[in-house]
Amino acid sequence: SGELYCSLPNPRNVHFESINMKNVLHWSAPEGTGDGVLYKVKYAVYGVGKWIRKPECRNINRTWCDLSSETSDHEEQYYASVKAFLNGTCSGWTETTRFNPLTDTQIDPPMVSVSSTDKSISIILTAPEKWKRSPEEESISLLQVYPGLQYNVSVLNKKTKKRWFFSINNNTLVVPWLEPGTAYCVSAQIHVTTPLLDSGFSKEHCIATLKDK
Amino acid sequence: TAGDKIFHFGACRVSMSMTEIRASFTAIKANIQSRDSIRTLSILSHPHSLHKVKSSDRCCITHHLFTFYVDKVFKHCRTEDSFVNRKISSIANSFLSARRKLGQCREQNNCVCGEESMEKFKQILANYEGLNVTSAAMKSLGELDIFLDWME
């Protein structure tokens, strides 16, 4: 393609950072280069014979590029590559390792909502949605993507500091036989056994059981 | 055992230690895939995706793929790295066990092989034969997650 002799060092550490299948390519500037470096990005579906340029990430000076749209089919796997330009010279291409959106994404914690009676608390958990191009697009819960998805739930009695752990498959949990008029804090995590994926724990949601009638 | 998963392939039920297989593959994935420099060819997923196989043909295609990995792939994947070799052996033993179970059930339940799925499997073999044996075996091993993702 008639490119110049490329004497610039390559971009480094080119990799995907993926959360709920929002797949963003990140990299570091070539060694020893300061400001003024520009980049271009291309990607390829593994097994398909061509590299595709990403126009929105051509001649950019930032070191990331959102490829979520281009890598949204999680039944495919992908490569991406970055090239640098500075003062009329260029670098070689640096490639990612093979990216599998299904196994290489990170999952956010579930949403937690709690309610209480005098002796029990009810917990409803909602798995995050897969990234989508626009709000109008149909939502896909990660529950649909990972049928084996489970929830680990932690319940803490704030007074006694006693903590229980539950592992559930469906998204609701009722914790009975609690003390009236006591504060309990709930936190939950998503656990997928295979492929092995764990979210962090959600922040704590605290609620008090009603006082005895 | 913990981490076993039961798969239903048509009338056949096969339990596999998926957690162990996945962990072994994840441990060697970067090493194995870095040995495969051919981006433009896939053994399993192009031109026909496994995900387009009809559910009625799952039993047949899965048994063929177990056989493909046991007879054609694992034996050609020795590396200079003993850690990698141990993980490959662990995966191979799990596949051997799963193939035996599925094979027994297949005879009893006449696992149907539809024309479409046979075409698909022939394409997989053609993709494999199109490369020299070591490259083809390494590429197939590097695509194990495509097979596991499809199975799950």
Chai-1 contact restraints between the chains, C-beta under 6 A:
chainA,res_idxA,chainB,res_idxB,connection_type,confidence,min_distance_angstrom,max_distance_angstrom,comment,restraint_id
A,A44,B,R39,contact,1.0,0.0,6.0,A-B,restraint_1
A,Y46,B,S42,contact,1.0,0.0,6.0,A-B,restraint_2
A,G47,B,S42,contact,1.0,0.0,6.0,A-B,restraint_3
A,G47,B,S45,contact,1.0,0.0,6.0,A-B,restraint_4
A,G47,B,H46,contact,1.0,0.0,6.0,A-B,restraint_5
A,G49,B,T40,contact,1.0,0.0,6.0,A-B,restraint_6
A,E75,B,H51,contact,1.0,0.0,6.0,A-B,restraint_7
A,Y79,B,R39,contact,1.0,0.0,6.0,A-B,restraint_8
A,T97,B,A30,contact,1.0,0.0,6.0,A-B,restraint_9
A,R98,B,Q33,contact,1.0,0.0,6.0,A-B,restraint_10
A,N100,B,D145,contact,1.0,0.0,6.0,A-B,restraint_11
A,L102,B,D149,contact,1.0,0.0,6.0,A-B,restraint_12
A,T103,B,D145,contact,1.0,0.0,6.0,A-B,restraint_13
A,T193,B,T19,contact,1.0,0.0,6.0,A-B,restraint_14
A,T194,B,M18,contact,1.0,0.0,6.0,A-B,restraint_15
A,T194,B,T19,contact,1.0,0.0,6.0,A-B,restraint_16
A,T194,B,R22,contact,1.0,0.0,6.0,A-B,restraint_17
A,P195,B,R22,contact,1.0,0.0,6.0,A-B,restraint_18
A,L196,B,R22,contact,1.0,0.0,6.0,A-B,restraint_19
